[in-house]
Amino acid sequence: MDIFPIPALNDNYIWAIHAVGAVVVVDPGDAQPVQDEIDRRDLRLVGILVTHHHWDHVNGIPDLLIRHQVPVYGPASETIPERTVAMRDGDTFQIAALGLEMRALMVPGHTAGAIAYHGHGWLLSGDTLFTAGCGRLFEGTAVQMYDSLTTLAALDPATRVYCGHEYTLRNLAFARLVEPGNAALGRRLAFAESQCALGAPTVPAALATETETNPFLRCHVPEVREAAERHAGRRLASPVEVFGVLRAWKDTL
């Protein structure tokens, strides 16, 4: 198996998992670029995975199903177009055509019922965990998102993070505001800039890289807490309070 990005809309990534001529796509917000890749590579669509209900992750599903009668996996507590398999926390599934086996992880915060998919050393994190960042709190709370990110951060450090958008450069700019003395951030920024200069994705990233450089996974680190306290103008009693301040700060930029 292999996985590759299908760029879509403005900055979305539709991830495509493929092997032996079959492909599963993740969060198809637009059908046309998916169909173009299927035709170009002579692939057979065998499934659709959805992380959450936002339009830029689901709008392509109905058009794809006109041509491909395949199962649609999505969060049980959200309204997903044409969903056929409702996924809850800890549920596993297999797609035999690929030899794919994944587990759903409930990760509320960005939306109330968001899930991520984990398996084969990959984390399909949707808009919950971004490279060097995290999603906005549209429906969930800071406590929920912090707990979700903590769950993801506990996975094997070698796990590769495949998120739903190309946001790495802007996220790293914020990370350097928070933690300017973090040398790993400088190295990661240089890599991201070189990738973007080539027109290449900055995603995926190893989870170990995220825990070294993503401020939203570093709320327990003294330097990150101190930066959040300076911004808030008050003492912060817990990592989740630090997270809440960081997320609100990032929302203003």
N, C-alpha and C positions, 0 to 999 in steps of 0.2 A: 504493500500500500504506500501511497504518497499523498501529499496534500499540497494544493497550490491555491493562490488567491485569484479571484475574478473581480477586478475593480468594477465598481458600480456607483451610479449616482454621483455625488460630489466627492466623498472620501470613504465610502463604504468598502469593505471587503466581504465578498461572498466566498466562503471557503469551500473548496471542492476536494473531497477525499475519493481517490480513484485507485483501481487495480483491475487487471485483466479485462479492460474494456468497460467496466461498470463505474458509476460515480454517484456519490451522495453529496448534496449541496447543503450548506448551512446558511440560514437567514437570507433567502433570496428576495431582496427588496425590489429587484427589477428582473423580469424574466428574460429580456432580450440578450444581455451579455452572457447569461447562463446558456441559453440555447445556441448562441454563437460558438461558445467553447465546446459544447456537446457536438455540434456539427463539425467544427474544425478538427477535433481530436477523435471523431468517430466513436463517441462514448454512449453508453446506455444509462439513462438516469434510473436509479433504483430506490431512491429515498430522499426525503427532505427533513432536515433538522431545524428546529426553531428555538431560539433562546428566550424571546419575549415578543410582545405584541406590537411594538412600534412599527409604523407603516413602512419605514425604510428597511425593515427586516422581513416583512411578510407580503408586501404588495405584489410580488412576482409569482406567488404561489398559484392563484387561480389560472393564470395564463399557462404556466408550466403543466398544470394538470390537464389542460385541454389535450396536450400531445402525449403526456406521460402519466399513466395510471399507477401511482406509487404511494406508499404510505407517507404520512406527514406526522412527525413526532414533535410535540410541543408541550409547554407547561400546562398542567391540568387546571390550574386556577385562573388562566387567562383565555381570552377569546382569540383563537388562532384560526385563520381561514382554512377550511377543509381539513382541520386536524383529524387524524384517524387514530392516533395513539397518544393518550394523555399521560404525561410523565410527571411523576412525583419524586420527592427526595429519596435517593437511594435506589430508584428503579434502574434496572439494566435492560439492555436489548441487544439483539444481534441482527446484522444484515448479512446473510450467508453469501450473497454474491460477491462481497468484498472480503469476507472474513473479519468484519468489523464488529467489535463489541464495546459498548460505551456504558457509562453510568451517569445518571442525572444527579446533579447537586443543586438543591434549592438555594438560591442566592438573592433574596429580596433586597431591595434598596433602590436600584434604578427604576424598576417597576415592582409592584407588590408580589408578583408570582414568578419572577425571572428564574431561569435555571441555566446552569452551565453543563457541558458534557465533558467527561474525562475518560480517557482510555488510550492505550497504545503510546503512552508518554506524551499525549497531547491534552491541552485544556482549551476547549472552545468556549470562551468566556463571554461572548456577546458584548454587551455594553456595561458589564459589571467591573471587571478588571481590564483596564487598558494598559498598553505598554507605557510605563512611567506615569500612569494615572489611574483614575477610576471614573465611573459614570456619575452623572448628576443624580440628585435625589428627587426624581419626579413624583414617585408614589410612596416610597418607603422613608424610613427614618435614618438618622445617622447611626443609631444603635444597630439597626438591621444591616446596614451596609458595612459597618465595621465588623460585625459578626461574620457576614458573608466573605469579606476579604480575608479575615483571619482563617476561615475554613479553607480558602483557596491557597493561602500562604503556607499552610501546613502540608500541602502535597509534596511529593518528591521534588527536590530542588532542580533536578534535571528536566522536569516537565516543561514542554514548550507551550507558550501562551499564544493563542491565536484569537485576537480580539476583533471587534466588528468595524473598526475605523482606523484610518491612518492619522493618528493624533500625536505621534511620538515627539516630534520637535516642539510643539507647543507645550506638551506636558513636561518635557525636560526643561524648558524655559522657566516654568513655575517651580520645578524641583530645585533649580539652582537658586531661586529666590529664598527657598526654605532652608537649603543646606549647601551654601556656597563652598564650604570647605571639604565637601565629599569628592575625593579624587576620582572615584568610579563614575561619577556623573560627567566629569569632563571627558573621560574616555568614551562613555556611551554617546555623548553629544557629538563627538568627532565622527564616530561610526554612523550615527543617524544622518548627519549632514552629508557624509560621503554617499550613503545610499540614496538619499533624495536627489543629490546632484546627478546621479546615474539614472534617475527615474525608477529606482528599485524600491521595493517595500522595506520598511524598517521592522516589520512584523514577520515572523514570530520572534519572541525573546524567551530565553530560559527563565524559569521562575527564580532561580538563584540571582539572576541579574535584576529582577524586579525587587527582591528583598534587599538588594544592595543600593538601589537607586530610586525606587518609587516611594515618595514621601508618605503616601497613604498606607503603605505597608510598614512604615517606620515610625509610627506614632509613639512607640515606646522608647525611641532613641532620644537621649537628653537634648541634642542639638535641634532636633525637630520640634520637641516640646517647647524649648526656649523660643524658637522662631514663632511658633503659634501663640505663645504667651505675649510676646512683644506685639504681635499683630492685634491680639484681642485686648491688650492692656490690662490683663488680669491673670491670676494664677489659674492653672488648669489641673484638676485633681486626678484625671485618669486618661489613658490613651484614647478612649472613645470621645472624650471632650476635645482632645487635641485633633482627632479626626474631624469632628464637627466644625471646628474653627478652620481647619485647612480646606475643607470642602466649600465652606461659605466664602473663604478668601479667593479660592480658585474661581468661583462663580462670578466674581466681580471683574475678572481680567478678560 
